Amino acid sequence: MKTIVSIPFLFLTVFCMCSFGYGAEFDIKVQRLSPRTAVFYGDQWDNAIVALATQKGIVVVDAPFSKTIATGFRDAIQAEFKRNDFAYLINSHEHPCHIGGNCAYADLPIVGHESLRREMLKMMSDPTNQTALLTSGEREIADTRATRLKSNPAKLESREYTNFLKCWKLVEDDYHRGNVLVPPTLTFDRQMTLHLGDVTVRLIYYGYAHSVSDTIISIPEENLVLTAGIFHPNQIPIAGKVTEEAIPQVVDNWFVVMHGLLNEANENTRFIASHGRAIMRKKQCEQFVSYLEKLWIEVRRAKAEGKTLEQTKADLSLQGHFPEVAKLENQSLPGTQWEILDIHQQNIEHLWKVLEK
């Protein structure tokens, strides 16, 4: 593998507001990482949409929710870089908040792991999927309102919440008009590299952690790694939400992939999750990997020793065995239909199921 090069960056932390095109319907904020790289935030889940302005065109990572939302980001990217020579859209995984707006880039090659294409084709052939999408906004608004009424009612009067409602209204309108899913047209198995003149974009399959098609994206010339939904800055990493098809070799591959990336990284390497605005560093990602690898080893040992799942969960306490992540949030999306209230305990359950394959 190529070693990541340490080069100076214009590390700009000032956010700029965009107010044009579809993006005028919801605030899009831009964080420039370097002259050729920027991160765009603004939809209702604060997706980190990364754009690279390369010698061979603009590469965009992820197209959230629906055509209108993704078009707003495309407009913002074009305005920020003052060019419209889009070259590729890359999908990091198959969740709707990353592929629902692919139709806004249907004029481009769309790149994704072969499992991502397979999952999208399943969605397109399943009539219940469209029904679920039509009601997703209503459920999300109801869940968020109920949660905030309990925790902080004043937030229901905030600009953030107003923007949240605007975004979901746009998404719902698109879905009711029949938002079209567009699967990747360019797929890969284990790894793929896009050669773009001054930049190389490496796609590395991780898989069966946050989603079926988890893909890590590395841009060595920018000293940048996009971790999709695998890692989040303030949260214990989730060791597999998808266990129906995962086998032990899949989990083993996580550590091959991550150790390779961490060996290439240095203290200046930036790691960006697919949601949220915090930038992670190598040390933090090393702690995540340490936790997952140690947990995998201990669960395998417990099962080999004939312990039950409940005994294993009792033995492997978060505070007692995993200090590297014990202070992080141990829940994900509380108060929503996707909530996980004890990530660590669920991680043990998922890894246990993988070992039963």
C-alpha angles and dihedrals in degrees: 000000000000116000117242110249120229107227133161117267137199092232101196116183097176113111120219124207119230121205111176141097117353088337089072087074090067133018113265116192124196128211113192112211096178139340090283103031132066137164120219123204131178118102125107094273097041095242115192102230108191121203127189120198101207134173089259098046142288118311118201126196114214134351111222131221107321146354095272094049094045091046089054089056092045090053091049092050092050091050094047095052095032091226136092104200096124111183109176143003114211122199115210095195143341104265115122092243087066106033105025091093098047088115088072087066099039089125091066137065105268114211125206144138115280090246089057091056090047092051092048092050088053090052091050093052095046113086091196089063092065090049090052091051092050091057098036094090093049091050093046093050092047093048093047093047092049092048093049094046087060100040108028118353092182089071089069087071094048128112088238092060092045089053090048091056093047091053094050090048089055091048093048092049090052093049093049089052089053106264106215120229114220115196124210116284095196117050139176139193113218106347140358133185126204112205108209105170104255095021137048119203115202121198115199123186115231103160142178097038111093091358141351095266104038107167126186115211120207125191105187096186089057094041086233134138124187111208098189109205095330097094131025121189100238102027137081107255116256112239099209131329089186116064105147093093103015117115130188092263089061091057091045088055091058090068095044089055097043097044089051092053094043091050088056094046129088135193091280097052112117121216116197126194121214092246130042135028104259120108116218128213134215096265093056093049090048088057091051092051092045090054095048094045094047091048092050091051093048095047091050090049093050093050092047089052091055097250120151124243091252092051090050093050090050093048097047101060117176097229096043101045110022111045091156090074104016093107095052125096110282096200137065129211096344115199094027135096088258098052123143110191098187111027094178095054091046090050090057091049093050095047089048090054091050089056090055091065 
